[in-house]
Amino acid sequence: MGKPVIITGASRGIGRVIAIDLAHRGFDLLLVARGEVSLLAVRDECAAAGAKAAACILDITNSDAGPALRDAALESVGPPWGLVNNAGMSESAPLAKTDDELLQRHLELNFLAPMRLMRAIVPRMVENQGGRVVNLLSTAALAGYPYVSAYAASKHALLGATRSLAREYAKKGVTFNAVCPGYVHTEMFARTIANIAGKTGLDEVQAEEKLKQLSPQQRVFEPEEVSHAVAFLLSEGAFGITGQALSIDGGEIEH
């Protein structure tokens, strides 16, 4: 039996690729998302890869999502070894249109929900004498970009919590790390390109070229690159790595 890992936002995008990658690596998986049809399809893909995989249809912004997810893990795949906080959102707006509702949406999903999940699940990892938490962030957790102040602030907040919790649990066998990709080829990226094209008059090829220039490698990254980093941080061999922000950005952010 593999080590049980919980993945939020597992029904599409980076979360789906992480799930399938971990399934092939022998982890047991509890997959979490709001969309039932797409989530069950990913669960079936993971099971076909040989993993023990279960699905939990859950809105993680609910105040009781942490205990609900902890209990679902214990019932379906066993005491969690890993928690991958992947679910997130991104909306762009200039400051004048960054209203309280926009701020709250970002904070609820990108910061408060992962905090609640960690609060419920990490003590169970300690009882089980070890575990790994990997928070999926963004280069926006490490730098500022125009028109995404709400998004960047929510990601900065979770990075600060990641670093603090790494020290808090350093002697308790649980590590906390962040993976911070630049732009990645996903459905969310496609929406970003369409949004830029609609607002600037660029076509979608030109819009993508503009974003490629942010990275010294001048490219958009693949979700598999992110999943490989996550898998490493979940491994036994990564025990000495905690409180770190691993950038997948072709050298854009210099630590």
C-alpha positions as CSV (number, residue, x, y, z in Angstrom):
1,M,0.0,0.0,0.0
2,G,1.3,3.5,-0.9
3,K,1.4,6.5,1.2
4,P,-1.9,8.4,1.3
5,V,-1.9,11.9,-0.3
6,I,-4.7,14.4,-0.4
7,I,-4.9,16.7,-3.5
8,T,-7.3,19.6,-3.8
9,G,-8.3,21.0,-7.1
10,A,-7.6,17.6,-8.6
11,S,-10.3,17.6,-11.3
12,R,-8.3,19.6,-13.9
13,G,-5.2,21.5,-14.8
14,I,-2.1,21.1,-12.6
15,G,-4.1,19.1,-10.0
16,R,-5.1,16.5,-12.5
17,V,-1.6,16.0,-13.7
18,I,-0.2,15.8,-10.2
19,A,-2.8,13.1,-9.4
20,I,-2.0,11.0,-12.3
21,D,1.8,11.4,-11.8
22,L,1.5,10.4,-8.1
23,A,-0.7,7.4,-9.1
24,H,2.0,6.1,-11.3
25,R,4.5,6.6,-8.5
26,G,2.5,4.3,-6.1
27,F,0.8,6.8,-3.8
28,D,-2.7,6.3,-2.6
29,L,-4.9,9.3,-3.4
30,L,-7.8,11.2,-2.1
31,L,-8.8,13.6,-4.8
32,V,-10.8,16.7,-3.9
33,A,-12.8,19.1,-6.1
34,R,-16.3,20.5,-6.5
35,G,-17.0,19.1,-10.0
36,E,-18.2,15.6,-9.6
37,V,-18.1,14.4,-13.2
38,S,-14.5,15.6,-14.0
39,L,-13.2,14.5,-10.6
40,L,-14.6,10.9,-10.9
41,A,-12.9,10.8,-14.4
42,V,-9.5,11.6,-12.8
43,R,-10.1,9.1,-10.0
44,D,-10.7,6.4,-12.6
45,E,-7.5,7.4,-14.5
46,C,-5.6,7.1,-11.3
47,A,-7.1,3.7,-10.5
48,A,-6.2,2.5,-14.0
49,A,-2.6,3.5,-13.2
50,G,-2.7,1.1,-10.3
51,A,-3.4,3.5,-7.4
52,K,-5.9,3.2,-4.6
53,A,-7.9,6.3,-5.4
54,A,-11.0,7.9,-3.9
55,A,-12.9,11.1,-4.7
56,C,-14.3,13.6,-2.3
57,I,-16.8,16.2,-3.8
58,L,-16.2,19.2,-1.5
59,D,-16.1,22.9,-1.5
60,I,-13.0,23.6,0.5
61,T,-14.0,27.1,1.3
62,N,-16.7,25.7,3.7
63,S,-15.7,26.4,7.3
64,D,-16.0,22.7,8.2
65,A,-14.0,21.4,5.1
66,G,-10.9,20.6,7.2
67,P,-12.5,18.0,9.5
68,A,-14.6,16.7,6.7
69,L,-11.6,16.1,4.5
70,R,-9.5,14.6,7.3
71,D,-12.3,12.1,8.1
72,A,-12.8,11.3,4.4
73,A,-9.1,10.5,4.1
74,L,-9.1,8.2,7.2
75,E,-12.1,6.3,5.8
76,S,-11.0,5.9,2.2
77,V,-7.2,5.8,2.0
78,G,-5.9,6.0,5.5
79,P,-4.0,8.5,7.7
80,P,-2.7,11.2,5.3
81,W,1.1,11.3,4.6
82,G,0.8,14.2,2.2
83,L,-1.4,17.2,1.6
84,V,-1.2,19.1,-1.7
85,N,-3.0,22.4,-1.5
86,N,-3.5,22.9,-5.2
87,A,-7.0,24.5,-5.5
88,G,-6.9,28.2,-6.3
89,M,-8.2,31.0,-8.3
90,S,-6.9,34.1,-10.1
91,E,-8.8,37.1,-11.3
92,S,-7.2,40.3,-12.6
93,A,-8.4,43.9,-12.0
94,P,-6.8,47.3,-11.7
95,L,-6.7,48.7,-8.1
96,A,-9.8,50.9,-8.6
97,K,-11.9,47.8,-9.5
98,T,-10.3,45.5,-6.8
99,D,-13.3,45.6,-4.5
100,D,-13.9,43.8,-1.2
101,E,-15.7,40.9,-2.9
102,L,-12.7,40.3,-5.2
103,L,-10.3,40.4,-2.3
104,Q,-12.4,38.1,-0.2
105,R,-12.8,35.5,-3.0
106,H,-9.0,35.3,-3.4
107,L,-8.4,35.1,0.4
108,E,-11.1,32.4,0.9
109,L,-9.8,30.0,-1.6
110,N,-6.1,30.8,-1.9
111,F,-5.3,31.4,1.8
112,L,-8.1,30.6,4.3
113,A,-9.1,27.2,2.8
114,P,-5.5,25.8,2.8
115,M,-5.0,27.1,6.4
116,R,-8.2,25.3,7.6
117,L,-7.2,22.1,5.9
118,M,-3.7,22.2,7.4
119,R,-5.1,23.0,10.8
120,A,-7.3,19.8,10.6
121,I,-4.9,17.4,8.9
122,V,-1.4,18.2,10.1
123,P,-2.0,17.1,13.7
124,R,-3.0,13.7,12.3
125,M,0.3,13.6,10.4
126,V,2.1,14.3,13.7
127,E,0.3,11.4,15.3
128,N,1.4,9.2,12.5
129,Q,5.0,10.4,13.0
130,G,5.5,12.3,9.8
131,G,4.1,13.9,6.7
132,R,4.5,16.4,3.9
133,V,2.6,19.5,3.0
134,V,3.1,21.1,-0.4
135,N,1.3,24.3,-1.2
136,L,0.9,25.2,-4.9
137,L,1.6,28.9,-5.2
138,S,3.0,31.0,-8.0
139,T,5.8,33.3,-8.9
140,A,3.2,35.9,-7.8
141,A,4.0,34.7,-4.2
142,L,7.5,36.0,-4.7
143,A,7.1,39.1,-6.8
144,G,4.5,41.6,-7.8
145,Y,2.7,41.8,-11.2
146,P,0.3,44.5,-12.4
147,Y,-3.5,44.0,-12.1
148,V,-3.3,40.9,-9.8
149,S,-2.8,42.5,-6.4
150,A,-5.5,40.4,-4.8
151,Y,-4.1,37.2,-6.2
152,A,-0.5,38.1,-5.3
153,A,-1.5,39.1,-1.8
154,S,-3.3,35.8,-1.2
155,K,-0.3,33.8,-2.5
156,H,2.1,35.9,-0.4
157,A,0.0,35.2,2.6
158,L,0.1,31.4,2.1
159,L,3.9,31.5,1.5
160,G,4.3,33.3,4.8
161,A,2.3,30.7,6.6
162,T,4.2,27.9,4.8
163,R,7.5,29.3,6.1
164,S,6.2,29.8,9.6
165,L,4.7,26.3,9.9
166,A,7.9,24.8,8.6
167,R,9.6,26.1,11.7
168,E,6.7,25.3,14.0
169,Y,6.7,21.7,13.0
170,A,10.5,21.2,12.3
171,K,10.9,18.8,15.2
172,K,7.6,17.0,14.6
173,G,8.3,15.1,11.4
174,V,6.2,17.3,9.0
175,T,7.6,19.5,6.3
176,F,6.0,22.4,4.6
177,N,7.1,23.7,1.2
178,A,5.8,25.7,-1.7
179,V,6.0,25.2,-5.4
180,C,5.9,28.5,-7.3
181,P,5.4,28.1,-11.1
182,G,5.3,30.8,-13.7
183,Y,2.7,30.5,-16.4
184,V,1.8,26.9,-17.0
185,H,-0.2,25.4,-20.0
186,T,-3.6,24.8,-18.4
187,E,-7.2,25.8,-18.9
188,M,-6.6,28.7,-16.6
189,F,-3.7,29.9,-18.8
190,A,-5.9,29.7,-21.8
191,R,-8.4,31.9,-20.1
192,T,-5.6,34.4,-19.2
193,I,-4.5,34.5,-22.9
194,A,-8.1,35.1,-24.0
195,N,-8.5,37.9,-21.4
196,I,-5.3,39.6,-22.5
197,A,-6.2,39.3,-26.2
198,G,-9.7,40.8,-25.5
199,K,-8.4,43.8,-23.6
200,T,-5.3,44.7,-25.6
201,G,-6.1,44.0,-29.2
202,L,-3.3,41.4,-29.5
203,D,-4.2,38.0,-31.0
204,E,-3.7,35.0,-28.7
205,V,-0.4,34.0,-30.2
206,Q,0.9,37.5,-29.6
207,A,-0.5,37.5,-26.1
208,E,1.3,34.2,-25.3
209,E,4.5,35.5,-26.7
210,K,4.2,38.5,-24.4
211,L,3.9,36.2,-21.3
212,K,6.8,34.1,-22.5
213,Q,9.1,37.1,-22.2
214,L,8.7,37.1,-18.4
215,S,10.9,34.0,-18.2
216,P,14.6,34.0,-19.2
217,Q,13.9,30.7,-20.9
218,Q,11.2,32.5,-22.9
219,R,8.6,29.8,-22.6
220,V,5.4,28.7,-20.8
221,F,5.9,25.7,-18.5
222,E,4.2,22.3,-18.6
223,P,2.1,20.9,-15.7
224,E,4.3,17.8,-15.6
225,E,7.2,20.0,-14.6
226,V,5.2,21.1,-11.6
227,S,4.1,17.5,-10.7
228,H,7.6,16.2,-10.7
229,A,8.6,18.9,-8.2
230,V,5.6,18.1,-6.0
231,A,6.4,14.4,-6.1
232,F,10.0,15.0,-5.0
233,L,8.9,17.2,-2.0
234,L,6.5,14.4,-1.0
235,S,9.3,11.8,-1.0
236,E,11.1,10.4,2.0
237,G,14.3,11.8,0.5
238,A,13.1,15.4,0.8
239,F,12.8,15.4,4.6
240,G,15.6,17.9,5.0
241,I,13.8,20.4,2.8
242,T,11.3,22.6,4.6
243,G,10.1,26.2,4.5
244,Q,11.3,26.5,0.9
245,A,9.7,28.1,-2.2
246,L,10.7,26.1,-5.3
247,S,10.3,28.2,-8.4
248,I,9.6,26.7,-11.8
249,D,10.1,29.8,-13.9
250,G,13.2,29.4,-16.0
251,G,15.2,31.7,-13.8
252,E,12.7,34.6,-13.6
253,I,12.9,34.9,-9.7
254,E,16.4,35.0,-8.2
255,H,16.3,33.7,-4.6
